[in-house]
Amino acid sequence: MLIDGHTQVFFVLGHPVTQVRAPEVFNPLFQAHGVNAVLLPAEVAPERFEGFVRSALSAANVPGLWLTIPHKTPAVALSQHVDRLGRRAGAVNALRREPDGSLRGALFDGLGLSKSLDHFGLAPEGRRVLVLGLGGAGTAVATSLAERRLGELALWDRDLAHTQRIAARLAEGAAGPVCAVATPDASGFDLVVHCTSLGLNRDDPLPFDVAALAPGAAVVDILMKPYATPLQQACEKRGITVHPGFEMLTQQVPEYLRFFGFEAMADALAADLTPVRQALQRVA
């Protein structure tokens, strides 16, 4: 991969950052499409986040940043412009520098999850859906799902007050009922979207009791690990349909590219996401 004085350098910021898969997906795509750009992981502690963002984006050849845990929410405060989903969710996962030097944030996590459900044949309309975990990614997922005509959207997080605030905010203008629940009880739900960090380690406990799921229910575990997480294994053992988060990232790829100005590449991949799925299969 040629890196020279004309290369556009992007960073994906996280803490930790070892779990990120974006560089393994985007860099081969940049190379295949003849785009002189590179995406690099950078582990940045929360207390150094603002300083890193301002310093990195002061470089003329660093036009933008990808963001992951725990930086999606703090990035909103640094942005002079935030897209509609980012404003509703209070989080963004992409930042770019505008020509006037201001920062623009956008949120693609929820859009990626919503599109992945359609790809899986799990269109959520009319379904009772439970979202577990309301960090940056979980809130983004809930925000996008609230715009679809669900039978019910239930939200759970360990912080009940936080859950209630998010539910109240999303209920305004939602296409269906939105509520906060006090426990991660999956019984009675058609679809569970798991957005907590449980599963990043092989010995993590299950985020909820899989035995409570109805036989026809489905689960999306948004974690992307090179092995089946404990939740995915438990679902498979019960014969429950379960999908990891790789398709959620796949569906976001054209959105990121368009946001950062790679229109032709975004259009080509939006028409056929096969190269993205192949790239993810190589790192899964």
Phi, psi and chi 1 to 4 in degrees:
 res  aa     phi    psi   chi1   chi2   chi3   chi4
   1 MET       -  119.0 -173.1  173.2 -173.5      -
   2 LEU   -78.7  124.7  175.2   64.7      -      -
   3 ILE  -121.9  122.4  -63.4  177.1      -      -
   4 ASP  -138.1 -166.8   58.0   22.2      -      -
   5 GLY   -69.2   -9.9      -      -      -      -
   6 HIS  -100.2   -2.7  -60.1  -77.1      -      -
   7 THR   -68.3  132.2  -57.8      -      -      -
   8 GLN   -83.3  125.7  -65.8 -175.2   74.2      -
   9 VAL  -107.2  124.8  179.2      -      -      -
  10 PHE  -117.6  152.1  -64.1   87.8      -      -
  11 PHE  -122.2  147.2  -67.4   97.1      -      -
  12 VAL  -109.2  119.9   51.1      -      -      -
  13 LEU  -100.8  134.7  -51.0 -173.3      -      -
  14 GLY  -159.0  170.9      -      -      -      -
  15 HIS  -156.3   91.2 -176.2   69.9      -      -
  16 PRO   -79.4 -180.0   32.2  -37.4      -      -
  17 VAL  -129.0   -0.8   79.8      -      -      -
  18 THR   -65.5  -22.1   52.7      -      -      -
  19 GLN   -86.2   -8.0   79.8  -79.1    3.5      -
  20 VAL   -71.2  142.8  -59.1      -      -      -
  21 ARG  -114.4   -7.6  -67.5  -69.9  175.2  -96.5
  22 ALA   -57.9  -44.2      -      -      -      -
  23 PRO   -60.3  -35.4  -26.4   37.2      -      -
  24 GLU   -71.3  -17.4  -62.2  164.4  -85.9      -
  25 VAL   -95.6  -51.3  173.8      -      -      -
  26 PHE   -73.3  -36.9  -77.8   92.2      -      -
  27 ASN   -63.9  -45.1  -72.4  -32.6      -      -
  28 PRO   -62.1  -33.8  -24.3   34.9      -      -
  29 LEU   -68.2  -42.8  -66.5  173.9      -      -
  30 PHE   -56.5  -45.7  -73.7  144.6      -      -
  31 GLN   -64.6  -44.1 -169.1  170.1   15.8      -
  32 ALA   -64.7  -30.2      -      -      -      -
  33 HIS   -98.2    8.3  -73.7 -100.6      -      -
  34 GLY    66.7   30.4      -      -      -      -
  35 VAL   -97.5  125.1  172.2      -      -      -
  36 ASN   -85.4   78.2 -167.8   -2.9      -      -
  37 ALA  -148.7  157.3      -      -      -      -
  38 VAL  -143.1  143.4   62.5      -      -      -
  39 LEU  -114.8  122.5  175.9   60.9      -      -
  40 LEU  -118.8  140.2  -56.5  172.4      -      -
  41 PRO   -77.9  144.1   28.1  -32.0      -      -
  42 ALA  -140.3  118.7      -      -      -      -
  43 GLU   -84.3  117.2  179.9  151.7   -8.5      -
  44 VAL  -128.7  119.2  179.5      -      -      -
  45 ALA   -67.5  151.1      -      -      -      -
  46 PRO   -53.8  -39.2  -27.5   35.1      -      -
  47 GLU   -70.8  -14.8   63.6  -89.1   18.9      -
  48 ARG  -105.2    1.3  -62.1 -178.8  179.6  -86.7
  49 PHE   -61.1  -53.9  174.4   66.3      -      -
  50 GLU   -60.2  -44.1 -179.3  175.7   -8.9      -
  51 GLY   -61.9  -41.1      -      -      -      -
  52 PHE   -64.9  -45.3 -174.4   95.1      -      -
  53 VAL   -58.2  -49.2  168.8      -      -      -
  54 ARG   -66.3  -38.3  -62.5 -163.9 -175.1  -77.8
  55 SER   -69.7  -47.8  178.2      -      -      -
  56 ALA   -62.3  -44.8      -      -      -      -
  57 LEU   -79.5    0.0  -67.9 -179.3      -      -
  58 SER   -82.4  -12.9   69.3      -      -      -
  59 ALA   -81.3  130.6      -      -      -      -
  60 ALA   -62.1  -29.2      -      -      -      -
  61 ASN   -96.5   12.7   66.7  -34.9      -      -
  62 VAL  -116.7   90.2 -179.3      -      -      -
  63 PRO   -83.1  -15.4   20.9  -20.5      -      -
  64 GLY  -170.2  174.3      -      -      -      -
  65 LEU  -138.1  140.8  -54.1  169.0      -      -
  66 TRP   -89.9  149.5  -85.5 -113.2      -      -
  67 LEU  -131.5  138.3  -56.3  169.2      -      -
  68 THR  -135.1 -172.0 -171.8      -      -      -
  69 ILE   -49.4  131.6  -63.9  170.8      -      -
  70 PRO  -109.3   29.7   38.9  -34.0      -      -
  71 HIS   -97.3   -2.0  -58.7  -45.0      -      -
  72 LYS   -69.6  -38.3  -63.5  176.6 -175.2 -177.4
  73 THR   -76.5  -47.4  -61.2      -      -      -
  74 PRO   -59.8  -26.1  -23.6   33.0      -      -
  75 ALA   -65.5  -24.5      -      -      -      -
  76 VAL   -61.9  -40.5  173.3      -      -      -
  77 ALA   -66.2  -21.1      -      -      -      -
  78 LEU   -90.6   -7.3  -56.0 -177.4      -      -
  79 SER   -97.7  130.2  -52.5      -      -      -
  80 GLN   -81.7  -21.2  -73.2   73.6   49.5      -
  81 HIS  -134.9  132.1  -42.6  -79.7      -      -
  82 VAL  -134.8  136.8  178.7      -      -      -
  83 ASP   -71.1  171.1   71.8   -6.4      -      -
  84 ARG   -57.9  -49.1  177.2  179.1   55.2   80.7
  85 LEU   -65.3  -37.6  -72.2  172.8      -      -
  86 GLY   -64.4  -39.5      -      -      -      -
  87 ARG   -64.9  -43.7  -73.5 -165.2  -53.7  -87.6
  88 ARG   -67.6  -37.6  -82.0 -178.5   59.1   77.1
  89 ALA   -83.7  -23.1      -      -      -      -
  90 GLY    71.9   31.2      -      -      -      -
  91 ALA  -156.9  152.0      -      -      -      -
  92 VAL  -136.8  152.8  -64.0      -      -      -
  93 ASN  -121.0   14.2   61.8  -10.4      -      -
  94 ALA  -149.0  138.6      -      -      -      -
  95 LEU  -129.7  138.7  -82.5  178.0      -      -
  96 ARG  -136.1  154.4   76.9  176.7 -174.9 -137.1
  97 ARG   -90.1  126.4 -177.2 -175.9   60.1 -111.0
  98 GLU   -81.9  163.8  -61.6  -74.0   72.5      -
  99 PRO   -56.1  -30.5  -29.0   36.7      -      -
 100 ASP   -86.4    5.2   64.8   -1.3      -      -
 101 GLY    90.9   -8.7      -      -      -      -
 102 SER   -73.7  164.6   63.5      -      -      -
 103 LEU  -108.7  137.7  -60.9 -175.2      -      -
 104 ARG  -118.5  129.3 -177.9  174.5  -63.0  -84.5
 105 GLY  -111.4  150.0      -      -      -      -
 106 ALA  -143.5  155.2      -      -      -      -
 107 LEU  -123.6  122.7 -176.9   64.2      -      -
 108 PHE  -119.6  -10.6  -55.0  126.8      -      -
 109 ASP   -55.5  -52.0  -80.8  -27.9      -      -
 110 GLY   -65.9  -39.3      -      -      -      -
 111 LEU   -62.5  -40.4 -175.8   59.6      -      -
 112 GLY   -63.6  -41.8      -      -      -      -
 113 LEU   -65.4  -44.4 -173.8  -79.6      -      -
 114 SER   -60.0  -44.7 -176.7      -      -      -
 115 LYS   -68.1  -33.6  -71.8 -175.8  172.9 -177.9
 116 SER   -67.2  -34.5   73.3      -      -      -
 117 LEU   -61.5  -41.6  -67.0  177.8      -      -
 118 ASP   -63.1  -40.7  -65.8  -30.9      -      -
 119 HIS   -62.5  -37.4  173.4   75.0      -      -
 120 PHE   -78.7   -5.3  -65.6  140.2      -      -
 121 GLY    76.5   26.2      -      -      -      -
 122 LEU  -115.9   41.6  -67.0  173.2      -      -
 123 ALA   -48.2  126.1      -      -      -      -
 124 PRO   -82.1   -5.7   29.7  -35.1      -      -
 125 GLU   -53.8  130.6  -80.2   71.4   17.2      -
 126 GLY    79.8   -7.4      -      -      -      -
 127 ARG   -88.9  152.5  -63.2  176.4 -172.9 -101.1
 128 ARG   -88.2  118.4  -63.4 -170.5   68.6 -135.8
 129 VAL  -120.4  133.1 -179.0      -      -      -
 130 LEU  -114.1  124.9  172.7   63.4      -      -
 131 VAL  -107.3  122.3  175.5      -      -      -
 132 LEU  -106.1  120.0  -59.8  176.5      -      -
 133 GLY    97.8  120.6      -      -      -      -
 134 LEU  -124.3   48.3  -65.7  172.5      -      -
 135 GLY   -76.1 -159.7      -      -      -      -
 136 GLY   -58.4  -46.9      -      -      -      -
 137 ALA   -70.0  -44.7      -      -      -      -
 138 GLY   -63.8  -39.9      -      -      -      -
 139 THR   -66.1  -38.2  -58.3      -      -      -
 140 ALA   -62.7  -44.0      -      -      -      -
 141 VAL   -60.8  -47.8  164.5      -      -      -
 142 ALA   -61.7  -38.2      -      -      -      -
 143 THR   -63.0  -44.9  -60.3      -      -      -
 144 SER   -70.1  -39.5  -72.7      -      -      -
 145 LEU   -66.0  -31.2  -72.0  175.6      -      -
 146 ALA   -64.6  -18.8      -      -      -      -
 147 GLU   -87.4   -4.6  -62.3 -165.9  -20.7      -
 148 ARG  -104.7  155.3  -58.3 -172.3   66.8  163.2
 149 ARG   -82.8   76.9  -66.0 -172.2  179.6  -80.5
 150 LEU   -80.0  156.5  -51.8 -174.6      -      -
 151 GLY   -66.5  -37.0      -      -      -      -
 152 GLU  -166.2  141.8  178.7 -173.4   11.7      -
 153 LEU  -117.6  112.7  175.0   59.3      -      -
 154 ALA  -107.9  138.1      -      -      -      -
 155 LEU  -120.7  138.8  -50.2  178.9      -      -
 156 TRP  -137.4  138.9  175.8   86.4      -      -
 157 ASP  -148.1  156.1 -171.0   87.7      -      -
 158 ARG   -57.8  -30.9  -73.8  176.3  -63.1  178.8
 159 ASP   -90.8   98.8 -175.3  -21.4      -      -
 160 LEU   -63.2  -39.4 -179.1   57.6      -      -
 161 ALA   -61.9  -41.6      -      -      -      -
 162 HIS   -62.6  -44.0  172.6   65.1      -      -
 163 THR   -58.6  -45.0  -53.3      -      -      -
 164 GLN   -65.3  -37.0  -68.2  169.9  -27.4      -
 165 ARG   -65.4  -44.9  -74.1 -167.4  -62.6  -90.5
 166 ILE   -64.5  -43.5  -62.5  -64.6      -      -
 167 ALA   -61.4  -43.2      -      -      -      -
 168 ALA   -64.7  -40.5      -      -      -      -
 169 ARG   -66.3  -43.2 -172.7  167.7   75.7 -147.8
 170 LEU   -74.9  -26.7  -64.1 -174.8      -      -
 171 ALA   -62.9  -27.9      -      -      -      -
 172 GLU   -73.8  113.1  -62.8 -179.9   11.0      -
 173 GLY    85.1    4.0      -      -      -      -
 174 ALA   -70.6  153.4      -      -      -      -
 175 ALA   -80.7  -11.2      -      -      -      -
 176 GLY  -152.3  179.5      -      -      -      -
 177 PRO   -67.7  139.7   21.3  -31.0      -      -
 178 VAL  -127.1  134.4 -179.6      -      -      -
 179 CYS  -144.7  158.0   67.3      -      -      -
 180 ALA   -96.0  141.6      -      -      -      -
 181 VAL  -121.3  151.3  -66.4      -      -      -
 182 ALA   -86.8  -17.0      -      -      -      -
 183 THR  -135.1  155.1   63.9      -      -      -
 184 PRO   -84.5   50.0   32.1  -35.0      -      -
 185 ASP   -86.0  116.2 -178.5    0.9      -      -
 186 ALA   -87.9   -0.9      -      -      -      -
 187 SER   -65.7  136.4   57.2      -      -      -
 188 GLY    87.8   -5.0      -      -      -      -
 189 PHE   -97.0  143.9  -71.0   96.8      -      -
 190 ASP   -83.9  -28.7  -53.7  -57.3      -      -
 191 LEU  -144.9  132.7  173.2   65.4      -      -
 192 VAL  -119.1  127.9  177.5      -      -      -
 193 VAL  -110.3  113.8 -174.7      -      -      -
 194 HIS   -93.4  118.5  171.4 -121.5      -      -
 195 CYS  -126.1   15.7  -56.2      -      -      -
 196 THR   -84.2  175.7   82.1      -      -      -
 197 SER   -85.8   -3.6   61.1      -      -      -
 198 LEU   -65.9  120.1  -69.0  175.7      -      -
 199 GLY   121.5  -11.9      -      -      -      -
 200 LEU   -63.7  -30.1  -73.3  176.5      -      -
 201 ASN  -109.7  144.4  -59.6  -51.0      -      -
 202 ARG   -61.2  -28.5  -71.3  178.8 -177.6  -91.8
 203 ASP   -99.5   15.0   57.8   -8.7      -      -
 204 ASP   -65.7  147.5  -80.4  -14.7      -      -
 205 PRO   -71.5  163.6   27.1  -35.1      -      -
 206 LEU   -69.5  142.8  -66.9  177.2      -      -
 207 PRO   -74.5  -19.2   25.9  -34.3      -      -
 208 PHE  -158.1  169.0   65.4   94.4      -      -
 209 ASP   -81.1  105.7 -177.4    6.1      -      -
 210 VAL   -63.6  -26.8  172.3      -      -      -
 211 ALA   -63.6  -19.1      -      -      -      -
 212 ALA   -78.3  -13.5      -      -      -      -
 213 LEU   -70.7  138.9  -71.1  165.9      -      -
 214 ALA   -69.8  152.0      -      -      -      -
 215 PRO   -55.1  -32.9  -26.7   35.0      -      -
 216 GLY   -91.7    5.6      -      -      -      -
 217 ALA   -74.8  163.8      -      -      -      -
 218 ALA  -131.9  155.3      -      -      -      -
 219 VAL  -131.2  137.5  173.1      -      -      -
 220 VAL  -116.7  120.0  176.3      -      -      -
 221 ASP  -103.6  108.2 -178.5   -1.6      -      -
 222 ILE   -73.5   -5.2   72.1  166.8      -      -
 223 LEU   -66.1  145.2  -63.9  179.5      -      -
 224 MET  -120.2   96.6  -69.4  177.9  -73.0      -
 225 LYS  -118.7  154.5  -57.9  -63.7  -68.9 -176.5
 226 PRO   -77.2   17.2   27.1  -34.4      -      -
 227 TYR  -151.2  163.3   53.3   81.6      -      -
 228 ALA   -70.6  127.6      -      -      -      -
 229 THR   -69.1  164.0   65.2      -      -      -
 230 PRO   -53.8  -37.9  -28.6   36.2      -      -
 231 LEU   -65.7  -45.3  174.2   58.7      -      -
 232 GLN   -62.6  -40.3  -68.5  162.8   30.3      -
 233 GLN   -64.0  -42.3  -68.1  177.3   44.3      -
 234 ALA   -65.5  -38.6      -      -      -      -
 235 CYS   -66.8  -44.2  -71.4      -      -      -
 236 GLU   -62.0  -38.1  -70.8  166.9   -3.0      -
 237 LYS   -63.1  -33.2 -175.0  177.2  -67.8 -174.2
 238 ARG   -88.1   -5.6  -90.6 -149.7   62.5 -156.3
 239 GLY    78.8   21.5      -      -      -      -
 240 ILE   -86.9  133.1  -63.7  -67.7      -      -
 241 THR   -62.5  125.0  -63.0      -      -      -
 242 VAL  -140.0  138.7   60.0      -      -      -
 243 HIS  -126.9  136.1  -61.7  -77.5      -      -
 244 PRO   -78.8 -179.3   29.0  -33.2      -      -
 245 GLY   -84.2    5.6      -      -      -      -
 246 PHE   -61.8  -40.2  -66.1  102.6      -      -
 247 GLU   -68.4  -30.6 -173.5   63.5   26.8      -
 248 MET   -59.7  -42.8  176.8  175.7  162.4      -
 249 LEU   -69.5  -41.9  175.3   56.4      -      -
 250 THR   -52.7  -47.6  -64.9      -      -      -
 251 GLN   -69.5  -19.0  -64.2  -70.0  -19.9      -
 252 GLN   -84.1  -19.8  -68.1 -179.4   70.0      -
 253 VAL   -55.4  -51.6  167.3      -      -      -
 254 PRO   -61.5  -31.4  -22.2   34.2      -      -
 255 GLU   -66.3  -45.7  -50.9  -64.3  -24.6      -
 256 TYR   -58.7  -49.0  -87.9  108.9      -      -
 257 LEU   -60.9  -42.5  -67.0  171.2      -      -
 258 ARG   -65.5  -39.9 -165.9  165.0  -77.9  112.0
 259 PHE   -60.8  -37.2  179.6   73.8      -      -
 260 PHE   -92.3    9.2  -71.5  120.3      -      -
 261 GLY    94.7    6.8      -      -      -      -
 262 PHE   -94.5   66.7  -57.6  113.0      -      -
 263 GLU   -61.5  -48.6  -66.7  -75.0  -11.8      -
 264 ALA   -63.0  -42.6      -      -      -      -
 265 MET   -64.9  -41.3 -172.9  176.4  169.9      -
 266 ALA   -62.3  -43.3      -      -      -      -
 267 ASP   -63.7  -41.8  -70.7  -16.4      -      -
 268 ALA   -64.0  -42.3      -      -      -      -
 269 LEU   -76.8  -32.3  -70.4  171.2      -      -
 270 ALA   -62.7  -33.0      -      -      -      -
 271 ALA   -73.7  -26.2      -      -      -      -
 272 ASP  -154.9  103.5 -178.7   10.3      -      -
 273 LEU   -85.9    6.6  -75.1  166.5      -      -
 274 THR   -54.6  -45.0  -58.4      -      -      -
 275 PRO   -61.0  -31.5  -22.9   33.9      -      -
 276 VAL   -69.8  -45.4 -179.3      -      -      -
 277 ARG   -63.5  -37.9  -65.3 -171.9 -177.5  103.3
 278 GLN   -64.3  -40.6  -69.8  173.4  -20.6      -
 279 ALA   -63.1  -41.6      -      -      -      -
 280 LEU   -68.2  -34.8  -81.6  166.3      -      -
 281 GLN   -63.5  -32.1  -74.5  172.7   -2.9      -
 282 ARG   -70.0  -25.7  -73.6 -166.6  -69.3  -87.9
 283 VAL  -104.0   -8.5  -56.9      -      -      -
 284 ALA   -72.9      -      -      -      -      -
